[in-house]
Amino acid sequence: MSPPNEAPTEETSIDRPVVAAIELGDWEGLGNDKVRLELSPRRTVLVGRNGAGKSLLLAGIFRASQEAWLAPRSRAETPRYFRCDIRRPLQSFSYEFQKYENDEDEDETETTASSETSVSVPPRVQIQKWTERCWLSEAGTDLWRVANGMLTVAEEEPVQISPGIGMLATMDSRSTRLPEAALVWSMLIGFALIPAGVPRNDPAHRRDVYVRSSRNPSQRRWMRSAGGGRIESLAYTLAFFADTRRELFDEFAALARQLRLADTVDVRIYEDPAPRGEERRDFASVMFDGVNIGLLSDGTLRISELLVDLIRRVGSVVLVEEPETGVHPGLLSRLLQVVDSYALDRQIVISTHSPIVVDWCQWDELRLVERRDTRTTVRGLTKTESTQIKNYLDDEGLLSDFIYSQSEE
């Protein structure tokens, strides 16, 4: 790996598929125009002024990627256009999903207007429609496409797909007929978003958190609490790991010790003493050095969220908003070392205001997020800026000093 802040002398080679770029569009949140984010194979760091659109960009990527492999929905807060460019060692291809709303009238029946009757007009309804396309990036040749509910593969005759859902929603990782579609599906379902802020909504609201499960007669099924927050979701995941994916739980516990979050992480399961054969409801508490997870500090919870998504998201993209929130600078530096080790087999995209995070990355991994005339844009460093930074670093300056000296922040 190149030293921090020093760009590689030649293009980084890859031996696995990576997301080369993501493009969003037709979304008021980012200004309706298309916004393109070029991703580095390992780490991409977004910097920009408050209000530039960094958080919106990450949220838009996550929501749009979900809708591409789930049934499309009509939601104003979701981009209607999504494109994902995937680069492989020997060949690259692109996937595009675009949804739109179309006013269609139901049959209208008019009645004669009188003192007793009036014209009856059923309301106009919004019909969700979309198109999908997957093509070879260099040649531009379609591998498959979807329009008006019909799937066309290469030059074959169109066939109808399941109504109301996109093509990727019918895929699974075992599909062999459309390998590119299966690859897009497997990557998009692994997108994870760790939002800004700390998991605890109210700093004064600290309480023991328990996770429940059903067991009939002996197989345990953990359940998320209805309406549970981020702490409950974290507790559920760790309890599930401890009970069914022990290798992941042990990995989490080892990282917690490495980062000095806790010497021991345990899951205590309280079994329902109901008679054998009847449905049982077990409970579990997640303990850090004997302290219930609901009573931990905001910084410990924040880092735990990040660690959970790092260890379970192999070969995908983890979107992290401002990892510095609630975290001591010394602990943040150790956390970034862990993130760097996991970026070998997945891609990490981080938005930040922290000089520590900026100095952690290489300068060609930086993306500048700017907002002008209600429109968000994202760009890498220009050749002039790259030359200036190289000279600045040669004089033993810090990348963060250069970046933030050029802005109003």
Secondary structure, DSSP 8 states (H G I E B T S, - for coil): ---TT---SS----SS-EEEEEEEES-GGGTSS-EEEE--SSEEEEE--TTSSHHHHHHHHHHHHHHHHS-----TTS-SEEEEEEE-SS-EEEEEEEEEEEEE----B----SSS---B----EEEEEEEEEEEETTT--EEEEEETTEEEETTS--EE--TTS-GGGG--TT--SSHHHHHHHHHHTT-EEE-SS-S-SSTT------EEEEESSS-EEEE--TT--HHHHHHHHHHHHHHH-HHHHHHHHHHHHHTTS-S-EEEEEE-----TTS-EEEEEEEEETTEEGGGS-HHHHHHHHHHHHHHH-TTSEEEEE-TTTT--HHHHHHHHHHHHHHTTSSEEEEE---HHHHHHS-GGGEEEEEEETTEEEEE---HHHHHHHHHHHHTT--HHHHHHHTS--
